[in-house]
Amino acid sequence: MSNHSLLLTLAATLLFYSAFSKRIDQSGISAPMLVTLMGILVGPQVLAWVPADIQASELTLLAELTLALILFTDASQIKRSQLVCYEILPIRLLAIGLPLTMLAGWVLAVPLLGLAWLPAAWLAIMLSPTDAALAQAIFSDNRISLPLRHTITVESGLNDGLALPVLLFVLAVMNAGDYAFLDSMQWPVFVTQQFVVGGLTGVVVGRWGGRLVQWASDAHQMMPLFQRLSSLSLAFLAYSGAESLGGNGFIAAFLAGLFLEAHRVTVMTRLREFGEAEGEVLSLLMFFLFGLVFVAEAWPLFSWPMLAYALLSLTLVRMIPVLISLTGSGLPFGQKIFLAWFGPRGIASILYLMLAIQQMGYADRIASYDTVFGTAVLTVLLSIFLHGLSTHVWKRWPG
């Protein structure tokens, strides 16, 4: 079948889910689960209805734009006053939990998968960020307490940007060997530039871009349709602007949403609603292509050690570091378990996998590529379904 079959299949799947979304959601099936399963079903491993010959560069761009828009939209729903009340929880997860998760995944990958230390570090870093797209179902549910929803959103919004410089450093060492250590000042400057430039770009775009939208709306120069479209413009402006200046685009997109300055409720509502809708469409397209392309390529590589590592990565490797980071926080044990469990892997891990392949060149140049690729894909695949089903359970858990 032609490439039109891809669009036909995705459109039919989205229409079916939209028509019965309330009943399907009540059954515990999430939209990412459904579209990923449909991608696998119509792909070469099952029905072979849709070709899986999509260029890696196209997937990379789609993943970057999707993640930037989701981060911007999620952050725009956070009140900055909440940062004062709950900031200690996401800071604990980012400053303590994230590094410990990377370390635990790194140490585990060497004996369990038989990887050398550098490919093991590559795998562990790719699987350390949590997925903002899969966290949206939790953030929007008022039955989950506000501090927990806030913590999940801030963690998933910032850990992508925190993990990226570490990943790039490991890839540079893999690509250049010991020569990567010769310029000892290069990496501190690079990391500082990533955070400072990315942060400043995000704050400027969010504050002044939001004010521009507000001013144009007050002056009756902007129609409601373009108020909604502005969410796309601001998210992509923050991301691409930071990247062009040498900063971290994901941090910029998140901070642009956090510092969005538009005081009229109607304008903010339009910005958020359109960003949520477009972000949802892009993320579902990404999960569909993940099932179609990535799972199809990784399926022959899956093994029992990969399955064991994937399950441990989603449980103990994530949960123990988070519980350690929350020691002394005063949270009830049940809420600690909730934060420890809800660390889904998704678009960020897929994007980092593609970036690594592009950074290193051809796959046959990368040591242990099959093992790293297969394990990463299997972990994301399990996370989509396990965390998707568990969201349904957590929403109905007393307290």
C-alpha positions as a Markdown table, in Angstrom:
| # | Residue | x | y | z |
|---|---|---|---|---|
| 1 | Met | 0.0 | 0.0 | 0.0 |
| 2 | Ser | 1.1 | 3.6 | -0.5 |
| 3 | Asn | 2.0 | 6.2 | 2.1 |
| 4 | His | -1.6 | 7.4 | 2.0 |
| 5 | Ser | -2.5 | 4.2 | 3.9 |
| 6 | Leu | -0.5 | 5.6 | 6.9 |
| 7 | Leu | -2.6 | 8.7 | 7.0 |
| 8 | Leu | -5.8 | 6.7 | 6.5 |
| 9 | Thr | -5.0 | 4.3 | 9.3 |
| 10 | Leu | -4.1 | 7.0 | 11.8 |
| 11 | Ala | -7.1 | 9.2 | 10.9 |
| 12 | Ala | -9.5 | 6.3 | 11.3 |
| 13 | Thr | -7.9 | 5.3 | 14.7 |
| 14 | Leu | -8.1 | 8.9 | 16.0 |
| 15 | Leu | -11.7 | 9.2 | 14.8 |
| 16 | Phe | -12.6 | 5.9 | 16.5 |
| 17 | Tyr | -11.0 | 6.9 | 19.8 |
| 18 | Ser | -12.5 | 10.4 | 19.7 |
| 19 | Ala | -16.0 | 9.0 | 19.2 |
| 20 | Phe | -15.8 | 6.6 | 22.1 |
| 21 | Ser | -13.1 | 8.3 | 24.1 |
| 22 | Lys | -15.0 | 8.6 | 27.3 |
| 23 | Arg | -16.0 | 4.9 | 27.4 |
| 24 | Ile | -12.6 | 3.8 | 26.3 |
| 25 | Asp | -10.9 | 5.9 | 28.9 |
| 26 | Gln | -13.2 | 4.4 | 31.6 |
| 27 | Ser | -12.0 | 1.0 | 30.6 |
| 28 | Gly | -8.4 | 1.9 | 31.3 |
| 29 | Ile | -7.2 | 2.1 | 27.7 |
| 30 | Ser | -5.3 | 5.3 | 26.9 |
| 31 | Ala | -5.0 | 6.9 | 23.5 |
| 32 | Pro | -1.2 | 6.3 | 23.3 |
| 33 | Met | -1.8 | 2.6 | 24.0 |
| 34 | Leu | -4.4 | 2.4 | 21.2 |
| 35 | Val | -2.4 | 4.2 | 18.5 |
| 36 | Thr | 0.8 | 2.3 | 19.4 |
| 37 | Leu | -1.0 | -1.0 | 19.1 |
| 38 | Met | -2.5 | 0.1 | 15.8 |
| 39 | Gly | 0.9 | 1.0 | 14.5 |
| 40 | Ile | 2.2 | -2.4 | 15.4 |
| 41 | Leu | -0.9 | -4.1 | 13.9 |
| 42 | Val | -0.7 | -2.4 | 10.5 |
| 43 | Gly | 3.1 | -2.6 | 10.4 |
| 44 | Pro | 5.4 | -5.1 | 8.7 |
| 45 | Gln | 5.4 | -7.5 | 11.6 |
| 46 | Val | 1.6 | -8.2 | 11.5 |
| 47 | Leu | -0.6 | -7.1 | 8.6 |
| 48 | Ala | 2.0 | -5.1 | 6.6 |
| 49 | Trp | -0.6 | -2.6 | 5.4 |
| 50 | Val | 1.5 | 0.5 | 5.9 |
| 51 | Pro | 5.2 | 0.9 | 4.8 |
| 52 | Ala | 7.7 | 1.6 | 7.6 |
| 53 | Asp | 10.2 | 3.4 | 5.4 |
| 54 | Ile | 10.1 | 6.8 | 7.1 |
| 55 | Gln | 13.3 | 8.9 | 7.2 |
| 56 | Ala | 15.0 | 9.2 | 10.6 |
| 57 | Ser | 15.4 | 12.9 | 10.1 |
| 58 | Glu | 11.6 | 13.3 | 9.7 |
| 59 | Leu | 10.9 | 11.4 | 12.9 |
| 60 | Thr | 13.5 | 13.4 | 14.8 |
| 61 | Leu | 12.0 | 16.7 | 13.8 |
| 62 | Leu | 8.5 | 15.5 | 14.6 |
| 63 | Ala | 9.7 | 14.3 | 18.0 |
| 64 | Glu | 11.4 | 17.5 | 18.8 |
| 65 | Leu | 8.4 | 19.7 | 17.9 |
| 66 | Thr | 6.0 | 17.4 | 19.7 |
| 67 | Leu | 8.1 | 17.4 | 22.9 |
| 68 | Ala | 8.6 | 21.2 | 22.8 |
| 69 | Leu | 4.8 | 21.9 | 22.4 |
| 70 | Ile | 3.9 | 19.5 | 25.2 |
| 71 | Leu | 6.4 | 21.0 | 27.6 |
| 72 | Phe | 5.2 | 24.5 | 26.7 |
| 73 | Thr | 1.5 | 23.6 | 27.2 |
| 74 | Asp | 2.1 | 21.7 | 30.4 |
| 75 | Ala | 4.1 | 24.5 | 31.9 |
| 76 | Ser | 1.5 | 27.1 | 31.0 |
| 77 | Gln | -0.9 | 25.4 | 33.3 |
| 78 | Ile | 1.4 | 25.8 | 36.3 |
| 79 | Lys | 0.9 | 28.8 | 38.5 |
| 80 | Arg | 4.3 | 30.2 | 39.4 |
| 81 | Ser | 3.1 | 30.7 | 43.0 |
| 82 | Gln | 2.9 | 26.9 | 43.3 |
| 83 | Leu | 6.6 | 26.7 | 42.8 |
| 84 | Val | 7.1 | 28.4 | 46.2 |
| 85 | Cys | 4.8 | 25.9 | 47.9 |
| 86 | Tyr | 5.9 | 22.6 | 46.2 |
| 87 | Glu | 9.3 | 23.4 | 44.7 |
| 88 | Ile | 11.2 | 21.1 | 47.1 |
| 89 | Leu | 9.5 | 17.9 | 45.7 |
| 90 | Pro | 10.5 | 18.3 | 42.0 |
| 91 | Ile | 13.9 | 19.6 | 43.1 |
| 92 | Arg | 14.5 | 16.4 | 45.1 |
| 93 | Leu | 13.5 | 14.3 | 42.1 |
| 94 | Leu | 15.6 | 16.2 | 39.7 |
| 95 | Ala | 18.7 | 16.8 | 41.8 |
| 96 | Ile | 18.8 | 13.4 | 43.6 |
| 97 | Gly | 16.4 | 11.0 | 41.9 |
| 98 | Leu | 17.5 | 11.6 | 38.3 |
| 99 | Pro | 21.2 | 11.1 | 38.8 |
| 100 | Leu | 20.6 | 8.0 | 41.0 |
| 101 | Thr | 18.3 | 6.6 | 38.3 |
| 102 | Met | 21.0 | 7.1 | 35.7 |
| 103 | Leu | 23.6 | 5.5 | 37.9 |
| 104 | Ala | 21.4 | 2.5 | 38.8 |
| 105 | Gly | 20.4 | 1.9 | 35.1 |
| 106 | Trp | 24.1 | 2.2 | 34.1 |
| 107 | Val | 25.4 | -0.3 | 36.7 |
| 108 | Leu | 22.6 | -2.8 | 36.0 |
| 109 | Ala | 23.0 | -2.8 | 32.2 |
| 110 | Val | 26.6 | -4.0 | 32.3 |
| 111 | Pro | 26.1 | -7.5 | 33.9 |
| 112 | Leu | 22.5 | -8.0 | 32.8 |
| 113 | Leu | 22.9 | -7.1 | 29.1 |
| 114 | Gly | 26.6 | -7.7 | 28.8 |
| 115 | Leu | 27.3 | -4.1 | 27.6 |
| 116 | Ala | 30.5 | -2.2 | 27.9 |
| 117 | Trp | 30.4 | 0.8 | 30.3 |
| 118 | Leu | 29.9 | 3.5 | 27.6 |
| 119 | Pro | 27.0 | 1.8 | 25.8 |
| 120 | Ala | 25.5 | 1.0 | 29.2 |
| 121 | Ala | 25.7 | 4.6 | 30.1 |
| 122 | Trp | 24.1 | 5.6 | 26.8 |
| 123 | Leu | 21.1 | 3.3 | 27.4 |
| 124 | Ala | 20.7 | 4.4 | 31.1 |
| 125 | Ile | 20.7 | 8.1 | 30.2 |
| 126 | Met | 18.2 | 7.6 | 27.3 |
| 127 | Leu | 15.8 | 5.9 | 29.7 |
| 128 | Ser | 16.1 | 8.3 | 32.6 |
| 129 | Pro | 13.7 | 11.2 | 31.5 |
| 130 | Thr | 10.0 | 10.7 | 32.2 |
| 131 | Asp | 7.5 | 11.4 | 29.5 |
| 132 | Ala | 5.5 | 14.7 | 29.6 |
| 133 | Ala | 3.0 | 13.3 | 27.1 |
| 134 | Leu | 2.0 | 10.4 | 29.2 |
| 135 | Ala | 2.0 | 12.6 | 32.3 |
| 136 | Gln | -0.9 | 14.7 | 30.9 |
| 137 | Ala | -3.5 | 12.2 | 32.0 |
| 138 | Ile | -2.4 | 12.7 | 35.6 |
| 139 | Phe | -2.0 | 16.5 | 35.5 |
| 140 | Ser | -5.5 | 17.1 | 34.2 |
| 141 | Asp | -7.2 | 14.9 | 36.9 |
| 142 | Asn | -8.4 | 16.8 | 39.9 |
| 143 | Arg | -8.7 | 13.5 | 41.9 |
| 144 | Ile | -4.9 | 13.5 | 42.2 |
| 145 | Ser | -3.7 | 15.9 | 44.8 |
| 146 | Leu | -2.2 | 19.2 | 43.4 |
| 147 | Pro | 1.3 | 18.8 | 44.9 |
| 148 | Leu | 1.7 | 15.4 | 43.2 |
| 149 | Arg | 0.4 | 16.6 | 39.8 |
| 150 | His | 2.6 | 19.7 | 40.1 |
| 151 | Thr | 5.7 | 17.5 | 40.9 |
| 152 | Ile | 5.1 | 15.2 | 38.0 |
| 153 | Thr | 4.7 | 18.0 | 35.5 |
| 154 | Val | 7.8 | 19.9 | 36.6 |
| 155 | Glu | 9.9 | 16.8 | 36.8 |
| 156 | Ser | 8.8 | 15.6 | 33.3 |
| 157 | Gly | 9.2 | 19.1 | 32.0 |
| 158 | Leu | 12.8 | 19.6 | 33.1 |
| 159 | Asn | 14.5 | 16.2 | 33.2 |
| 160 | Asp | 14.6 | 16.1 | 29.4 |
| 161 | Gly | 16.8 | 19.2 | 29.3 |
| 162 | Leu | 18.9 | 18.0 | 32.3 |
| 163 | Ala | 19.6 | 14.6 | 30.7 |
| 164 | Leu | 20.5 | 15.9 | 27.2 |
| 165 | Pro | 23.9 | 17.4 | 28.0 |
| 166 | Val | 24.9 | 14.2 | 29.9 |
| 167 | Leu | 23.8 | 12.1 | 26.9 |
| 168 | Leu | 25.8 | 14.3 | 24.5 |
| 169 | Phe | 28.9 | 14.0 | 26.6 |
| 170 | Val | 28.7 | 10.2 | 26.7 |
| 171 | Leu | 28.1 | 10.1 | 22.9 |
| 172 | Ala | 31.2 | 12.4 | 22.4 |
| 173 | Val | 33.3 | 10.0 | 24.5 |
| 174 | Met | 32.0 | 7.0 | 22.5 |
| 175 | Asn | 32.8 | 8.8 | 19.2 |
| 176 | Ala | 36.1 | 10.3 | 20.1 |
| 177 | Gly | 37.5 | 8.0 | 22.8 |
| 178 | Asp | 39.9 | 9.4 | 25.3 |
| 179 | Tyr | 40.3 | 12.5 | 23.2 |
| 180 | Ala | 37.0 | 13.8 | 24.4 |
| 181 | Phe | 38.6 | 14.5 | 27.8 |
| 182 | Leu | 41.4 | 16.7 | 26.4 |
| 183 | Asp | 39.6 | 20.0 | 26.5 |
| 184 | Ser | 38.5 | 19.9 | 30.1 |
| 185 | Met | 36.8 | 23.3 | 30.0 |
| 186 | Gln | 34.7 | 22.6 | 26.9 |
| 187 | Trp | 32.0 | 20.6 | 28.7 |
| 188 | Pro | 31.4 | 22.9 | 31.7 |
| 189 | Val | 31.1 | 25.8 | 29.3 |
| 190 | Phe | 28.7 | 23.8 | 27.0 |
| 191 | Val | 26.5 | 22.7 | 29.9 |
| 192 | Thr | 26.4 | 26.3 | 31.3 |
| 193 | Gln | 25.5 | 27.6 | 27.9 |
| 194 | Gln | 22.7 | 25.0 | 27.6 |
| 195 | Phe | 21.0 | 26.0 | 30.8 |
| 196 | Val | 21.7 | 29.8 | 30.8 |
| 197 | Val | 20.9 | 30.5 | 27.2 |
| 198 | Gly | 18.0 | 28.0 | 27.1 |
| 199 | Gly | 16.5 | 29.4 | 30.4 |
| 200 | Leu | 16.8 | 33.1 | 29.3 |
| 201 | Thr | 15.4 | 32.4 | 25.9 |
| 202 | Gly | 12.4 | 30.7 | 27.4 |
| 203 | Val | 11.7 | 33.4 | 29.9 |
| 204 | Val | 12.0 | 36.2 | 27.3 |
| 205 | Val | 9.7 | 34.4 | 24.8 |
| 206 | Gly | 7.1 | 33.5 | 27.4 |
| 207 | Arg | 7.0 | 36.9 | 29.0 |
| 208 | Trp | 7.2 | 39.2 | 26.0 |
| 209 | Gly | 5.5 | 36.9 | 23.6 |
| 210 | Gly | 2.6 | 36.5 | 25.9 |
| 211 | Arg | 2.4 | 40.2 | 26.4 |
| 212 | Leu | 2.4 | 40.8 | 22.6 |
| 213 | Val | -0.5 | 38.4 | 22.3 |
| 214 | Gln | -2.3 | 40.1 | 25.1 |
| 215 | Trp | -1.7 | 43.6 | 23.7 |
| 216 | Ala | -2.8 | 42.6 | 20.2 |
| 217 | Ser | -6.0 | 41.0 | 21.7 |
| 218 | Asp | -6.8 | 44.1 | 23.8 |
| 219 | Ala | -6.3 | 46.3 | 20.7 |
| 220 | His | -8.6 | 44.1 | 18.7 |
| 221 | Gln | -5.8 | 43.4 | 16.2 |
| 222 | Met | -5.8 | 39.6 | 16.7 |
| 223 | Met | -8.7 | 37.3 | 16.0 |
| 224 | Pro | -9.5 | 34.4 | 18.4 |
| 225 | Leu | -8.3 | 31.8 | 15.9 |
| 226 | Phe | -4.8 | 33.3 | 15.9 |
| 227 | Gln | -4.8 | 33.7 | 19.6 |
| 228 | Arg | -5.0 | 29.9 | 19.6 |
| 229 | Leu | -2.3 | 29.5 | 16.9 |
| 230 | Ser | 0.0 | 31.7 | 19.0 |
| 231 | Ser | 0.6 | 28.7 | 21.3 |
| 232 | Leu | 2.4 | 26.9 | 18.5 |
| 233 | Ser | 4.4 | 30.0 | 17.5 |
| 234 | Leu | 5.6 | 30.7 | 21.1 |
| 235 | Ala | 6.5 | 27.1 | 21.8 |
| 236 | Phe | 8.5 | 26.6 | 18.6 |
| 237 | Leu | 10.0 | 30.1 | 18.8 |
| 238 | Ala | 11.4 | 29.3 | 22.3 |
| 239 | Tyr | 12.7 | 25.9 | 21.2 |
| 240 | Ser | 14.2 | 26.9 | 17.9 |
| 241 | Gly | 15.5 | 30.2 | 19.3 |
| 242 | Ala | 17.4 | 28.5 | 22.2 |
| 243 | Glu | 18.8 | 25.9 | 19.9 |
| 244 | Ser | 20.0 | 28.5 | 17.4 |
| 245 | Leu | 21.8 | 30.4 | 20.2 |
| 246 | Gly | 23.4 | 27.2 | 21.6 |
| 247 | Gly | 21.0 | 26.7 | 24.5 |
| 248 | Asn | 18.7 | 23.8 | 25.4 |
| 249 | Gly | 15.4 | 24.1 | 23.5 |
| 250 | Phe | 13.4 | 21.8 | 25.8 |
| 251 | Ile | 14.2 | 23.9 | 28.9 |
| 252 | Ala | 13.4 | 27.0 | 26.9 |
| 253 | Ala | 10.0 | 25.6 | 25.8 |
| 254 | Phe | 9.1 | 24.6 | 29.4 |
| 255 | Leu | 10.1 | 28.0 | 30.8 |
| 256 | Ala | 8.3 | 29.9 | 28.1 |
| 257 | Gly | 5.1 | 28.2 | 29.1 |
| 258 | Leu | 5.9 | 28.8 | 32.8 |
| 259 | Phe | 6.5 | 32.5 | 32.3 |
| 260 | Leu | 3.8 | 33.0 | 29.8 |
| 261 | Glu | 2.4 | 36.6 | 30.4 |
| 262 | Ala | -1.2 | 37.0 | 29.3 |
| 263 | His | -3.4 | 38.2 | 32.1 |
| 264 | Arg | -6.8 | 37.9 | 30.5 |
| 265 | Val | -8.4 | 34.5 | 31.3 |
| 266 | Thr | -9.9 | 34.2 | 27.8 |
| 267 | Val | -6.6 | 34.6 | 26.1 |
| 268 | Met | -4.8 | 32.2 | 28.3 |
| 269 | Thr | -7.6 | 29.6 | 27.9 |
| 270 | Arg | -7.3 | 29.8 | 24.1 |
| 271 | Leu | -3.6 | 29.5 | 24.2 |
| 272 | Arg | -3.8 | 26.4 | 26.4 |
| 273 | Glu | -6.6 | 24.7 | 24.7 |
| 274 | Phe | -5.1 | 24.9 | 21.3 |
| 275 | Gly | -1.7 | 23.8 | 22.6 |
| 276 | Glu | -3.2 | 20.9 | 24.4 |
| 277 | Ala | -5.1 | 19.8 | 21.3 |
| 278 | Glu | -2.2 | 20.1 | 18.9 |
| 279 | Gly | 0.2 | 18.6 | 21.4 |
| 280 | Glu | -2.1 | 15.6 | 21.8 |
| 281 | Val | -2.4 | 15.1 | 18.0 |
| 282 | Leu | 1.4 | 15.3 | 17.6 |
| 283 | Ser | 2.1 | 12.9 | 20.5 |
| 284 | Leu | -0.4 | 10.4 | 19.2 |
| 285 | Leu | 1.2 | 10.6 | 15.8 |
| 286 | Met | 4.6 | 10.0 | 17.4 |
| 287 | Phe | 3.3 | 6.9 | 19.3 |
| 288 | Phe | 1.7 | 5.5 | 16.1 |
| 289 | Leu | 5.0 | 5.9 | 14.2 |
| 290 | Phe | 6.8 | 4.4 | 17.2 |
| 291 | Gly | 4.7 | 1.2 | 16.9 |
| 292 | Leu | 5.0 | 1.2 | 13.1 |
| 293 | Val | 8.7 | 1.9 | 12.7 |
| 294 | Phe | 10.6 | 1.3 | 15.9 |
| 295 | Val | 8.8 | -1.8 | 17.2 |
| 296 | Ala | 9.0 | -3.3 | 13.7 |
| 297 | Glu | 12.7 | -2.8 | 13.6 |
| 298 | Ala | 13.4 | -3.9 | 17.2 |
| 299 | Trp | 11.0 | -6.9 | 17.3 |
| 300 | Pro | 13.6 | -9.5 | 16.0 |
| 301 | Leu | 16.1 | -8.1 | 18.6 |
| 302 | Phe | 14.0 | -8.7 | 21.7 |
| 303 | Ser | 15.4 | -11.1 | 24.2 |
| 304 | Trp | 14.8 | -12.3 | 27.8 |
| 305 | Pro | 17.7 | -10.2 | 29.3 |
| 306 | Met | 16.2 | -7.1 | 27.5 |
| 307 | Leu | 12.8 | -7.8 | 29.0 |
| 308 | Ala | 14.3 | -8.2 | 32.5 |
| 309 | Tyr | 16.2 | -4.9 | 32.1 |
| 310 | Ala | 13.1 | -3.1 | 30.8 |
| 311 | Leu | 10.9 | -4.3 | 33.7 |
| 312 | Leu | 13.6 | -3.3 | 36.3 |
| 313 | Ser | 14.1 | 0.0 | 34.6 |
| 314 | Leu | 10.4 | 0.8 | 35.0 |
| 315 | Thr | 10.3 | -0.4 | 38.6 |
| 316 | Leu | 13.3 | -0.7 | 40.9 |
| 317 | Val | 15.7 | 1.4 | 38.9 |
| 318 | Arg | 13.2 | 4.3 | 39.0 |
| 319 | Met | 11.5 | 3.7 | 42.3 |
| 320 | Ile | 14.4 | 3.2 | 44.7 |
| 321 | Pro | 16.2 | 6.4 | 43.7 |
| 322 | Val | 12.9 | 8.4 | 43.9 |
| 323 | Leu | 12.1 | 7.0 | 47.4 |
| 324 | Ile | 15.7 | 7.9 | 48.5 |
| 325 | Ser | 15.2 | 11.4 | 47.2 |
| 326 | Leu | 11.9 | 11.8 | 49.0 |
| 327 | Thr | 13.4 | 10.7 | 52.4 |
| 328 | Gly | 12.5 | 13.4 | 54.9 |
| 329 | Ser | 10.0 | 15.1 | 52.7 |
| 330 | Gly | 7.1 | 14.5 | 55.0 |
| 331 | Leu | 5.0 | 12.9 | 52.2 |
| 332 | Pro | 2.8 | 9.8 | 53.2 |
| 333 | Phe | 4.3 | 6.6 | 52.0 |
| 334 | Gly | 1.5 | 6.1 | 49.5 |
| 335 | Gln | 2.2 | 9.4 | 47.8 |
| 336 | Lys | 5.9 | 8.5 | 47.7 |
| 337 | Ile | 5.1 | 5.2 | 45.9 |
| 338 | Phe | 2.9 | 7.1 | 43.5 |
| 339 | Leu | 5.7 | 9.5 | 42.5 |
| 340 | Ala | 8.2 | 6.6 | 42.4 |
| 341 | Trp | 6.0 | 4.5 | 40.1 |
| 342 | Phe | 4.8 | 7.2 | 37.8 |
| 343 | Gly | 7.9 | 7.7 | 35.7 |
| 344 | Pro | 6.8 | 6.7 | 32.2 |
| 345 | Arg | 9.3 | 6.6 | 29.3 |
| 346 | Gly | 8.2 | 7.8 | 25.9 |
| 347 | Ile | 8.8 | 10.5 | 23.4 |
| 348 | Ala | 12.0 | 11.9 | 25.1 |
| 349 | Ser | 13.6 | 8.4 | 25.1 |
| 350 | Ile | 12.6 | 7.9 | 21.4 |
| 351 | Leu | 14.0 | 11.3 | 20.5 |
| 352 | Tyr | 17.3 | 10.7 | 22.3 |
| 353 | Leu | 17.7 | 7.4 | 20.6 |
| 354 | Met | 17.3 | 9.0 | 17.2 |
| 355 | Leu | 19.7 | 11.9 | 18.2 |
| 356 | Ala | 22.3 | 9.4 | 19.2 |
| 357 | Ile | 22.1 | 7.5 | 16.0 |
| 358 | Gln | 22.5 | 10.8 | 14.0 |
| 359 | Gln | 25.3 | 12.0 | 16.2 |
| 360 | Met | 27.2 | 8.7 | 15.9 |
| 361 | Gly | 26.6 | 8.1 | 12.2 |
| 362 | Tyr | 25.5 | 4.8 | 10.9 |
| 363 | Ala | 24.2 | 2.1 | 13.3 |
| 364 | Asp | 27.0 | -0.3 | 12.4 |
| 365 | Arg | 29.5 | 2.1 | 13.8 |
| 366 | Ile | 27.9 | 2.0 | 17.3 |
| 367 | Ala | 29.1 | -0.7 | 19.6 |
| 368 | Ser | 26.3 | -2.9 | 20.9 |
| 369 | Tyr | 23.7 | -1.0 | 18.9 |
| 370 | Asp | 21.3 | -3.9 | 18.6 |
| 371 | Thr | 21.2 | -4.4 | 22.3 |
| 372 | Val | 20.8 | -0.8 | 23.2 |
| 373 | Phe | 18.2 | -0.1 | 20.5 |
| 374 | Gly | 16.2 | -3.2 | 21.3 |
| 375 | Thr | 16.2 | -2.6 | 25.0 |
| 376 | Ala | 15.2 | 1.1 | 24.7 |
| 377 | Val | 12.3 | 0.3 | 22.4 |
| 378 | Leu | 11.1 | -2.6 | 24.6 |
| 379 | Thr | 11.2 | -0.3 | 27.7 |
| 380 | Val | 9.2 | 2.4 | 26.0 |
| 381 | Leu | 6.7 | -0.1 | 24.7 |
| 382 | Leu | 6.1 | -1.7 | 28.1 |
| 383 | Ser | 5.9 | 1.8 | 29.7 |
| 384 | Ile | 3.2 | 2.9 | 27.3 |
| 385 | Phe | 1.0 | 0.0 | 28.3 |
| 386 | Leu | 2.0 | -0.5 | 32.0 |
| 387 | His | 1.8 | 3.2 | 32.9 |
| 388 | Gly | -1.3 | 3.7 | 30.8 |
| 389 | Leu | -3.1 | 0.9 | 32.6 |
| 390 | Ser | -1.8 | 2.0 | 36.0 |
| 391 | Thr | -3.1 | 5.6 | 35.5 |
| 392 | His | -6.6 | 4.1 | 35.4 |
| 393 | Val | -5.9 | 2.4 | 38.8 |
| 394 | Trp | -4.3 | 5.4 | 40.5 |
| 395 | Lys | -7.2 | 7.7 | 39.6 |
| 396 | Arg | -9.5 | 5.5 | 41.5 |
| 397 | Trp | -7.3 | 4.7 | 44.4 |
| 398 | Pro | -8.7 | 6.0 | 47.7 |
| 399 | Gly | -6.7 | 9.1 | 48.9 |
